[in-house]
Amino acid sequence: MLNYFTAFNFGELFKASMVLFAVIDVIGSVPLIIKIQEQSGDIHPARTSFVSLGIMIGFLILGESILKLFGVDVGSFAVAGSLILFAMSLEMILGVRLFRDSVSGKTASVVPLAFPIIAGAGTMTTLVSLRAEFQNINIVLAILLNVLLVYTVLRLTKRIERILGPGGIAIMKKVFGIILLAIAVKLFTTNIAKIILNIETEKKVQKVEIVHAPQQDKPNTPSEQKDSTLNQ
């Protein structure tokens, strides 16, 4: 318990919270949430929040083990995920649709709302990359704060739409799209640099092992054996 208190860092908590806030983009998803609510008839904020929390906590704890099971390292996964975040940011900035999600009225609170809209591929990628930089306790608290925000937004979706208006929501979507684009670029450059560094390090280690490898004594040639006999 004491370790958790000593590992707590407000700076890490703030950074992790802001990154997850930008990736989840629950404010920018308000129009989509309203559309799902109209199609499905009803959305359960508590169910959506709990399912999203379970997915994010579960992937934070088991995500790295799952990747190892498939022989994928965190850096490679983060690079792949940065491309997904890049595509998501383009959706937000340009207003294009790159990902298609089908809506089921009976399970709208879980699919597609909890997954993949809130706890989707971008969120999972972000959690793995955050785990490589921050302490788990700070990431878990950041997840809890964002899930609490998700619950609040789901409860107040229509009121938020009236307050912000279509123009306000569009502006927020563009702003968070640019932030998400910057996060994607940083995530890509940081992890691709680590991958290149690891490859170069492995090459150097292999060269050192080859140089210091024990050399077997070569058998004497017939001429060398003859010279040795004459010397005797």
Backbone as CSV, one residue per row, in Angstrom:
resi,resn,N_x,N_y,N_z,CA_x,CA_y,CA_z,C_x,C_y,C_z
1,MET,0.831,-1.207,0.000,0.000,0.000,0.000,0.861,1.252,0.000
2,LEU,1.950,1.191,0.787,2.858,2.341,0.864,3.508,2.606,-0.489
3,ASN,3.784,1.543,-1.225,4.400,1.692,-2.546,3.500,2.482,-3.487
4,TYR,2.186,2.264,-3.366,1.263,2.985,-4.227,1.276,4.475,-3.939
5,PHE,1.366,4.828,-2.625,1.409,6.236,-2.253,2.702,6.894,-2.730
6,THR,3.804,6.182,-2.620,5.079,6.742,-3.049,5.155,6.833,-4.570
7,ALA,4.450,5.917,-5.263,4.456,5.930,-6.734,3.520,6.993,-7.293
8,PHE,2.598,7.486,-6.471,1.656,8.499,-6.960,2.396,9.779,-7.318
9,ASN,2.063,10.311,-8.489,2.679,11.547,-8.952,1.604,12.368,-9.648
10,PHE,1.370,13.580,-9.144,0.293,14.403,-9.702,0.580,14.773,-11.149
11,GLY,1.856,15.006,-11.464,2.227,15.349,-12.834,1.899,14.223,-13.800
12,GLU,2.250,12.987,-13.410,1.935,11.821,-14.247,0.428,11.639,-14.377
13,LEU,-0.292,11.822,-13.259,-1.749,11.685,-13.266,-2.371,12.695,-14.228
14,PHE,-1.889,13.931,-14.181,-2.434,14.986,-15.042,-2.164,14.671,-16.520
15,LYS,-0.912,14.295,-16.821,-0.547,13.994,-18.212,-1.339,12.799,-18.747
16,ALA,-1.403,11.727,-17.956,-2.134,10.525,-18.381,-3.621,10.834,-18.570
17,SER,-4.183,11.641,-17.674,-5.601,12.008,-17.771,-5.881,12.802,-19.040
18,MET,-4.997,13.749,-19.355,-5.195,14.580,-20.540,-5.039,13.768,-21.827
19,VAL,-4.080,12.847,-21.834,-3.883,12.004,-23.020,-5.111,11.128,-23.248
20,LEU,-5.594,10.481,-22.194,-6.785,9.627,-22.317,-8.021,10.459,-22.671
21,PHE,-8.105,11.664,-22.121,-9.229,12.547,-22.424,-9.264,12.889,-23.906
22,ALA,-8.074,13.164,-24.469,-7.993,13.493,-25.896,-8.293,12.276,-26.762
23,VAL,-7.828,11.097,-26.348,-8.023,9.881,-27.143,-9.481,9.413,-27.088
24,ILE,-10.045,9.369,-25.885,-11.441,8.937,-25.734,-12.386,9.936,-26.400
25,ASP,-12.105,11.242,-26.204,-12.851,12.325,-26.859,-14.360,12.166,-26.672
26,VAL,-14.774,12.017,-25.431,-16.195,11.809,-25.167,-17.019,13.053,-25.506
27,ILE,-16.423,14.256,-25.362,-17.138,15.482,-25.726,-17.361,15.524,-27.236
28,GLY,-16.314,15.198,-27.979,-16.435,15.191,-29.440,-17.366,14.111,-29.948
29,SER,-17.596,13.097,-29.104,-18.468,11.983,-29.510,-19.932,12.239,-29.177
30,VAL,-20.249,13.410,-28.621,-21.625,13.715,-28.227,-22.611,13.562,-29.394
31,PRO,-22.298,14.099,-30.605,-23.244,13.898,-31.713,-23.466,12.417,-32.039
32,LEU,-22.393,11.615,-31.991,-22.504,10.184,-32.262,-23.319,9.494,-31.170
33,ILE,-23.113,9.905,-29.917,-23.864,9.331,-28.799,-25.351,9.627,-28.947
34,ILE,-25.669,10.849,-29.361,-27.076,11.223,-29.575,-27.688,10.390,-30.692
35,LYS,-26.912,10.174,-31.756,-27.400,9.364,-32.875,-27.685,7.936,-32.427
36,ILE,-26.771,7.363,-31.630,-26.961,6.000,-31.120,-28.183,5.939,-30.215
37,GLN,-28.351,6.971,-29.394,-29.492,7.015,-28.481,-30.807,7.079,-29.246
38,GLU,-30.812,7.819,-30.333,-32.023,7.912,-31.153,-32.342,6.580,-31.835
39,GLN,-31.301,5.861,-32.265,-31.504,4.601,-32.974,-31.861,3.454,-32.035
40,SER,-31.210,3.439,-30.854,-31.422,2.319,-29.924,-32.574,2.566,-28.964
41,GLY,-32.968,3.832,-28.817,-34.073,4.142,-27.918,-33.636,4.476,-26.510
42,ASP,-32.564,3.848,-26.015,-32.125,4.117,-24.647,-30.658,3.722,-24.485
43,ILE,-29.931,4.481,-23.645,-28.538,4.182,-23.317,-28.410,4.173,-21.803
44,HIS,-27.684,3.178,-21.277,-27.483,3.072,-19.832,-26.071,3.570,-19.480
45,PRO,-25.956,4.789,-18.964,-24.638,5.362,-18.666,-23.799,4.506,-17.719
46,ALA,-24.443,3.937,-16.678,-23.695,3.132,-15.703,-23.119,1.881,-16.356
47,ARG,-23.913,1.189,-17.168,-23.446,-0.029,-17.827,-22.293,0.289,-18.785
48,THR,-22.459,1.344,-19.561,-21.404,1.743,-20.497,-20.113,2.075,-19.755
49,SER,-20.245,2.795,-18.647,-19.068,3.215,-17.877,-18.351,2.025,-17.257
50,PHE,-19.105,1.080,-16.680,-18.495,-0.095,-16.036,-17.802,-0.995,-17.059
51,VAL,-18.446,-1.187,-18.201,-17.835,-2.023,-19.242,-16.560,-1.369,-19.757
52,SER,-16.608,-0.062,-19.977,-15.420,0.666,-20.443,-14.299,0.584,-19.418
53,LEU,-14.651,0.739,-18.142,-13.658,0.647,-17.066,-13.014,-0.733,-17.032
54,GLY,-13.842,-1.786,-17.136,-13.320,-3.150,-17.120,-12.380,-3.430,-18.285
55,ILE,-12.754,-2.947,-19.482,-11.904,-3.163,-20.667,-10.561,-2.465,-20.493
56,MET,-10.585,-1.216,-20.030,-9.346,-0.433,-19.918,-8.431,-0.964,-18.817
57,ILE,-8.996,-1.280,-17.653,-8.184,-1.822,-16.557,-7.624,-3.184,-16.944
58,GLY,-8.466,-4.011,-17.557,-8.026,-5.340,-17.972,-6.894,-5.288,-18.979
59,PHE,-7.009,-4.383,-19.954,-5.949,-4.295,-20.957,-4.688,-3.675,-20.382
60,LEU,-4.839,-2.768,-19.418,-3.667,-2.180,-18.763,-2.860,-3.254,-18.047
61,ILE,-3.560,-4.192,-17.388,-2.892,-5.236,-16.608,-2.382,-6.372,-17.500
62,LEU,-3.230,-6.815,-18.437,-2.912,-8.008,-19.234,-2.429,-7.695,-20.643
63,GLY,-2.492,-6.431,-21.037,-2.159,-6.071,-22.413,-0.772,-6.493,-22.838
64,GLU,0.224,-6.242,-21.986,1.610,-6.571,-22.328,1.803,-8.084,-22.426
65,SER,1.140,-8.828,-21.529,1.237,-10.294,-21.569,0.604,-10.852,-22.836
66,ILE,-0.512,-10.247,-23.248,-1.172,-10.685,-24.481,-0.265,-10.424,-25.679
67,LEU,0.402,-9.269,-25.666,1.310,-8.937,-26.764,2.476,-9.923,-26.824
68,LYS,3.019,-10.272,-25.649,4.135,-11.237,-25.606,3.696,-12.596,-26.121
69,LEU,2.434,-12.938,-25.849,1.907,-14.223,-26.321,1.962,-14.315,-27.845
70,PHE,1.778,-13.169,-28.505,1.820,-13.120,-29.968,3.190,-12.679,-30.492
71,GLY,4.146,-12.536,-29.585,5.492,-12.173,-29.996,5.642,-10.732,-30.436
72,VAL,4.811,-9.837,-29.884,4.851,-8.416,-30.243,5.337,-7.616,-29.047
73,ASP,6.323,-6.746,-29.257,6.806,-5.911,-28.161,5.978,-4.628,-28.075
74,VAL,6.090,-3.950,-26.927,5.290,-2.749,-26.665,5.590,-1.652,-27.683
75,GLY,6.862,-1.498,-28.035,7.246,-0.452,-28.981,6.578,-0.627,-30.339
76,SER,6.567,-1.850,-30.845,5.938,-2.131,-32.145,4.438,-1.898,-32.085
77,PHE,3.825,-2.309,-30.971,2.388,-2.103,-30.807,2.063,-0.617,-30.744
78,ALA,2.929,0.146,-30.054,2.716,1.585,-29.936,2.841,2.279,-31.294
79,VAL,3.795,1.827,-32.105,3.952,2.396,-33.450,2.711,2.106,-34.289
80,ALA,2.238,0.857,-34.236,1.021,0.493,-34.977,-0.169,1.303,-34.473
81,GLY,-0.239,1.456,-33.153,-1.336,2.224,-32.564,-1.285,3.700,-32.919
82,SER,-0.069,4.235,-33.070,0.063,5.645,-33.435,-0.543,5.911,-34.809
83,LEU,-0.481,4.913,-35.694,-1.095,5.055,-37.017,-2.618,5.105,-36.905
84,ILE,-3.164,4.318,-35.951,-4.609,4.352,-35.709,-5.018,5.705,-35.140
85,LEU,-4.219,6.209,-34.182,-4.497,7.524,-33.608,-4.409,8.615,-34.673
86,PHE,-3.454,8.444,-35.589,-3.301,9.393,-36.689,-4.569,9.422,-37.549
87,ALA,-5.089,8.240,-37.858,-6.315,8.146,-38.659,-7.498,8.752,-37.909
88,MET,-7.571,8.492,-36.597,-8.660,9.041,-35.787,-8.599,10.565,-35.759
89,SER,-7.390,11.109,-35.655,-7.232,12.567,-35.628,-7.667,13.187,-36.954
90,LEU,-7.389,12.499,-38.061,-7.824,12.993,-39.371,-9.351,13.015,-39.463
91,GLU,-9.978,12.001,-38.880,-11.442,11.989,-38.824,-11.970,13.228,-38.130
92,MET,-11.352,13.572,-36.997,-11.820,14.695,-36.194,-11.534,16.037,-36.861
93,ILE,-10.366,16.157,-37.481,-9.963,17.446,-38.066,-10.656,17.697,-39.399
94,LEU,-10.671,16.680,-40.266,-11.192,16.851,-41.622,-12.675,16.529,-41.736
95,GLY,-13.228,15.890,-40.705,-14.643,15.547,-40.754,-14.953,14.385,-41.672
96,VAL,-13.945,13.536,-41.935,-14.152,12.366,-42.788,-14.442,11.153,-41.920
97,ARG,-14.938,10.095,-42.524,-15.267,8.869,-41.800,-14.407,7.738,-42.336
98,LEU,-13.458,7.288,-41.524,-12.562,6.202,-41.933,-12.950,4.869,-41.315
99,PHE,-13.596,4.914,-40.136,-14.015,3.689,-39.453,-15.531,3.610,-39.459
100,ARG,-16.054,2.444,-39.748,-17.497,2.216,-39.793,-17.898,1.296,-38.652
101,ASP,-18.876,1.732,-37.858,-19.353,0.927,-36.731,-20.853,0.690,-36.892
102,SER,-21.276,-0.577,-36.799,-22.696,-0.901,-36.864,-23.324,-0.732,-35.488
103,VAL,-24.563,-0.257,-35.447,-25.250,0.017,-34.193,-26.335,-1.009,-33.966
104,SER,-26.321,-1.661,-32.818,-27.354,-2.623,-32.433,-28.177,-2.026,-31.301
105,GLY,-29.479,-1.969,-31.496,-30.325,-1.332,-30.505,-30.281,-2.001,-29.147
106,LYS,-30.174,-3.351,-29.120,-30.221,-4.072,-27.854,-28.933,-3.928,-27.051
107,THR,-27.822,-3.792,-27.726,-26.536,-3.771,-27.026,-25.795,-2.450,-27.225
108,ALA,-26.524,-1.377,-27.522,-25.884,-0.093,-27.833,-25.043,0.435,-26.687
109,SER,-25.415,0.135,-25.442,-24.652,0.618,-24.295,-23.280,-0.034,-24.210
110,VAL,-23.162,-1.250,-24.775,-21.878,-1.966,-24.751,-21.186,-1.848,-26.094
111,VAL,-21.885,-2.243,-27.162,-21.345,-2.169,-28.520,-22.302,-1.325,-29.360
112,PRO,-21.871,-0.228,-29.940,-20.476,0.208,-30.080,-20.040,1.287,-29.086
113,LEU,-20.879,1.582,-28.067,-20.571,2.738,-27.225,-19.375,2.483,-26.312
114,ALA,-19.456,1.430,-25.466,-18.323,1.122,-24.580,-17.119,0.666,-25.388
115,PHE,-17.386,-0.207,-26.360,-16.343,-0.674,-27.273,-16.930,-0.737,-28.680
116,PRO,-16.329,-0.025,-29.658,-14.987,0.565,-29.619,-14.936,2.083,-29.481
117,ILE,-16.088,2.757,-29.263,-16.057,4.224,-29.251,-15.270,4.764,-28.063
118,ILE,-15.530,4.239,-26.851,-14.838,4.753,-25.658,-13.550,3.984,-25.402
119,ALA,-13.641,2.661,-25.281,-12.457,1.830,-25.017,-12.101,1.049,-26.272
120,GLY,-11.685,1.775,-27.298,-11.352,1.146,-28.564,-9.862,0.921,-28.738
121,ALA,-9.466,0.698,-29.995,-8.063,0.394,-30.298,-7.133,1.546,-29.911
122,GLY,-7.597,2.775,-30.155,-6.777,3.930,-29.800,-6.531,4.027,-28.307
123,THR,-7.571,3.775,-27.516,-7.443,3.810,-26.058,-6.514,2.708,-25.569
124,MET,-6.652,1.508,-26.114,-5.797,0.393,-25.706,-4.331,0.662,-26.035
125,THR,-4.101,1.200,-27.219,-2.738,1.539,-27.611,-2.149,2.567,-26.669
126,THR,-2.951,3.555,-26.336,-2.499,4.617,-25.432,-2.160,4.061,-24.060
127,LEU,-2.963,3.135,-23.556,-2.720,2.552,-22.232,-1.396,1.798,-22.200
128,VAL,-1.109,1.039,-23.260,0.155,0.298,-23.316,1.342,1.255,-23.341
129,SER,1.209,2.321,-24.138,2.307,3.284,-24.223,2.465,4.065,-22.921
130,LEU,1.343,4.371,-22.250,1.411,5.077,-20.962,2.077,4.204,-19.901
131,ARG,1.812,2.910,-19.958,2.403,1.999,-18.978,3.923,1.970,-19.094
132,ALA,4.420,2.200,-20.305,5.868,2.222,-20.510,6.510,3.486,-19.938
133,GLU,5.696,4.529,-19.671,6.235,5.806,-19.212,5.853,6.138,-17.768
134,PHE,4.639,5.763,-17.337,4.119,6.178,-16.038,3.878,4.980,-15.116
135,GLN,3.720,5.293,-13.816,3.394,4.275,-12.820,1.937,3.838,-12.989
136,ASN,1.666,2.557,-12.722,0.315,2.005,-12.921,-0.747,2.727,-12.099
137,ILE,-0.410,3.108,-10.869,-1.395,3.756,-9.995,-1.882,5.066,-10.600
138,ASN,-0.976,5.805,-11.242,-1.350,7.075,-11.860,-2.221,6.854,-13.090
139,ILE,-1.940,5.777,-13.834,-2.747,5.458,-15.018,-4.142,5.003,-14.599
140,VAL,-4.218,4.172,-13.547,-5.519,3.687,-13.063,-6.385,4.858,-12.599
141,LEU,-5.779,5.788,-11.876,-6.527,6.970,-11.419,-6.980,7.821,-12.601
142,ALA,-6.132,7.917,-13.619,-6.495,8.659,-14.829,-7.668,7.991,-15.538
143,ILE,-7.666,6.651,-15.556,-8.781,5.908,-16.151,-10.069,6.178,-15.380
144,LEU,-9.989,6.134,-14.049,-11.167,6.371,-13.206,-11.738,7.769,-13.439
145,LEU,-10.863,8.764,-13.523,-11.313,10.142,-13.757,-12.014,10.261,-15.109
146,ASN,-11.452,9.617,-16.124,-12.047,9.702,-17.456,-13.357,8.927,-17.545
147,VAL,-13.428,7.782,-16.857,-14.683,7.023,-16.839,-15.770,7.811,-16.107
148,LEU,-15.395,8.505,-15.044,-16.345,9.370,-14.332,-16.847,10.482,-15.256
149,LEU,-15.946,11.035,-16.051,-16.334,12.059,-17.018,-17.260,11.475,-18.086
150,VAL,-16.927,10.257,-18.537,-17.773,9.582,-19.527,-19.193,9.401,-18.985
151,TYR,-19.287,8.940,-17.748,-20.597,8.736,-17.112,-21.378,10.063,-17.046
152,THR,-20.684,11.131,-16.652,-21.331,12.441,-16.533,-21.831,12.934,-17.886
153,VAL,-20.990,12.776,-18.918,-21.371,13.218,-20.256,-22.551,12.413,-20.781
154,LEU,-22.539,11.105,-20.548,-23.655,10.264,-20.999,-24.966,10.653,-20.317
155,ARG,-24.855,11.058,-19.076,-26.052,11.479,-18.336,-26.572,12.828,-18.835
156,LEU,-25.644,13.672,-19.289,-26.004,15.051,-19.645,-25.821,15.329,-21.143
157,THR,-25.916,14.303,-21.952,-25.619,14.451,-23.387,-26.461,15.534,-24.047
158,LYS,-27.737,15.470,-23.880,-28.622,16.423,-24.555,-28.427,17.835,-24.025
159,ARG,-28.175,17.945,-22.722,-27.944,19.269,-22.138,-26.638,19.870,-22.676
160,ILE,-25.612,19.034,-22.802,-24.326,19.505,-23.339,-24.506,19.971,-24.783
161,GLU,-25.289,19.235,-25.549,-25.531,19.607,-26.943,-26.234,20.960,-27.020
162,ARG,-27.192,21.207,-26.120,-27.898,22.491,-26.120,-26.965,23.626,-25.723
163,ILE,-26.081,23.367,-24.737,-25.180,24.428,-24.257,-24.125,24.780,-25.305
164,LEU,-23.473,23.767,-25.851,-22.389,24.004,-26.814,-22.920,24.349,-28.194
165,GLY,-23.986,23.700,-28.589,-24.503,23.898,-29.929,-23.659,23.155,-30.949
166,PRO,-24.163,22.998,-32.160,-23.403,22.296,-33.204,-22.041,22.939,-33.472
167,GLY,-22.000,24.260,-33.470,-20.744,24.969,-33.719,-19.717,24.718,-32.640
168,GLY,-20.140,24.743,-31.375,-19.225,24.518,-30.258,-18.657,23.120,-30.261
169,ILE,-19.502,22.137,-30.543,-19.043,20.752,-30.599,-18.068,20.561,-31.761
170,ALA,-18.353,21.198,-32.902,-17.471,21.094,-34.069,-16.095,21.683,-33.772
171,ILE,-16.077,22.836,-33.078,-14.802,23.476,-32.722,-14.003,22.590,-31.773
172,MET,-14.665,22.042,-30.750,-13.981,21.170,-29.789,-13.424,19.938,-30.482
173,LYS,-14.167,19.426,-31.445,-13.705,18.241,-32.168,-12.431,18.545,-32.946
174,LYS,-12.378,19.723,-33.580,-11.186,20.118,-34.342,-9.992,20.296,-33.405
175,VAL,-10.219,20.960,-32.261,-9.130,21.225,-31.311,-8.549,19.920,-30.782
176,PHE,-9.421,19.008,-30.328,-8.945,17.736,-29.792,-8.377,16.851,-30.893
177,GLY,-8.813,17.055,-32.127,-8.225,16.332,-33.243,-6.771,16.723,-33.457
178,ILE,-6.471,18.020,-33.348,-5.090,18.497,-33.488,-4.231,17.979,-32.337
179,ILE,-4.782,18.001,-31.109,-4.051,17.470,-29.954,-3.752,15.990,-30.149
180,LEU,-4.751,15.255,-30.622,-4.580,13.820,-30.846,-3.549,13.555,-31.948
181,LEU,-3.526,14.406,-32.972,-2.539,14.271,-34.049,-1.119,14.453,-33.507
182,ALA,-0.959,15.459,-32.623,0.355,15.692,-32.011,0.780,14.506,-31.148
183,ILE,-0.181,13.921,-30.420,0.107,12.748,-29.594,0.540,11.576,-30.473
184,ALA,-0.154,11.394,-31.602,0.167,10.294,-32.520,1.579,10.446,-33.093
185,VAL,1.933,11.674,-33.479,3.268,11.928,-34.044,4.345,11.662,-32.991
186,LYS,4.125,12.149,-31.767,5.099,11.938,-30.687,5.229,10.454,-30.362
187,LEU,4.102,9.759,-30.310,4.101,8.326,-30.011,4.872,7.557,-31.080
188,PHE,4.691,7.949,-32.338,5.379,7.275,-33.443,6.883,7.532,-33.399
189,THR,7.275,8.800,-33.307,8.704,9.147,-33.352,9.468,8.578,-32.159
190,THR,8.850,8.622,-30.967,9.516,8.121,-29.764,9.770,6.621,-29.856
191,ASN,8.746,5.875,-30.242,8.859,4.407,-30.256,9.626,3.888,-31.460
192,ILE,9.526,4.563,-32.608,10.302,4.116,-33.769,11.784,4.334,-33.512
193,ALA,12.107,5.418,-32.761,13.509,5.668,-32.404,14.035,4.571,-31.479
194,LYS,13.181,4.128,-30.534,13.576,3.046,-29.624,13.783,1.743,-30.381
195,ILE,12.915,1.460,-31.343,13.031,0.232,-32.132,14.325,0.232,-32.932
196,ILE,14.633,1.372,-33.577,15.875,1.487,-34.362,17.089,1.339,-33.453
197,LEU,17.027,1.957,-32.264,18.133,1.855,-31.309,18.345,0.417,-30.856
198,ASN,17.251,-0.298,-30.599,17.349,-1.706,-30.185,17.951,-2.577,-31.290
199,ILE,17.555,-2.288,-32.540,18.103,-3.050,-33.667,19.609,-2.822,-33.789
200,GLU,20.042,-1.560,-33.666,21.470,-1.236,-33.755,22.250,-1.868,-32.608
201,THR,21.649,-1.860,-31.399,22.299,-2.467,-30.236,22.473,-3.967,-30.433
202,GLU,21.434,-4.630,-30.945,21.513,-6.075,-31.200,22.603,-6.405,-32.230
203,LYS,22.724,-5.550,-33.255,23.761,-5.764,-34.270,25.160,-5.645,-33.664
204,LYS,25.349,-4.630,-32.786,26.645,-4.443,-32.136,26.988,-5.622,-31.239
205,VAL,25.982,-6.119,-30.499,26.192,-7.272,-29.613,26.587,-8.496,-30.425
206,GLN,25.928,-8.698,-31.564,26.253,-9.846,-32.424,27.677,-9.746,-32.961
207,LYS,28.097,-8.526,-33.331,29.463,-8.332,-33.837,30.495,-8.634,-32.760
208,VAL,30.225,-8.176,-31.523,31.131,-8.431,-30.404,31.229,-9.918,-30.123
209,GLU,30.084,-10.615,-30.167,30.082,-12.055,-29.919,30.876,-12.796,-30.990
210,ILE,30.787,-12.341,-32.233,31.539,-12.987,-33.324,33.034,-12.777,-33.144
211,VAL,33.430,-11.545,-32.761,34.857,-11.224,-32.580,35.465,-12.020,-31.448
212,HIS,34.715,-12.143,-30.334,35.231,-12.829,-29.147,34.912,-14.316,-29.122
213,ALA,34.342,-14.809,-30.184,34.025,-16.243,-30.225,35.313,-17.057,-30.229
214,PRO,35.411,-18.156,-29.454,36.636,-18.976,-29.411,36.914,-19.609,-30.766
215,GLN,38.135,-19.441,-31.242,38.518,-19.989,-32.538,39.130,-21.378,-32.353
216,GLN,38.681,-22.339,-33.163,39.193,-23.711,-33.080,40.553,-23.804,-33.781
217,ASP,41.438,-24.595,-33.165,42.768,-24.784,-33.767,42.638,-25.543,-35.078
218,LYS,43.243,-24.965,-36.120,43.203,-25.611,-37.422,44.231,-26.742,-37.479
219,PRO,43.944,-27.870,-38.104,44.928,-28.972,-38.234,46.089,-28.538,-39.128
220,ASN,47.266,-28.994,-38.786,48.449,-28.650,-39.568,48.355,-29.223,-40.975
221,THR,48.818,-28.423,-41.917,48.856,-28.883,-43.302,50.014,-29.871,-43.451
222,PRO,50.067,-30.692,-44.528,51.172,-31.661,-44.737,52.541,-31.001,-44.732
223,SER,52.658,-29.787,-45.309,53.965,-29.108,-45.350,54.395,-28.707,-43.945
224,GLU,53.430,-28.245,-43.123,53.743,-27.853,-41.751,54.163,-29.071,-40.940
225,GLN,53.490,-30.210,-41.164,53.862,-31.435,-40.461,55.270,-31.877,-40.847
226,LYS,55.649,-31.712,-42.145,56.977,-32.095,-42.620,58.061,-31.233,-41.997
227,ASP,57.819,-29.908,-41.928,58.765,-28.988,-41.306,58.959,-29.310,-39.841
228,SER,57.857,-29.684,-39.184,57.933,-30.023,-37.760,58.773,-31.268,-37.545
229,THR,58.673,-32.240,-38.461,59.449,-33.486,-38.351,60.930,-33.219,-38.556
230,LEU,61.273,-32.357,-39.535,62.670,-32.031,-39.805,63.313,-31.302,-38.631
231,ASN,62.537,-30.430,-38.005,63.062,-29.687,-36.851,63.369,-30.617,-35.696
232,GLN,62.579,-31.662,-35.572,62.843,-32.607,-34.494,64.107,-33.400,-34.784
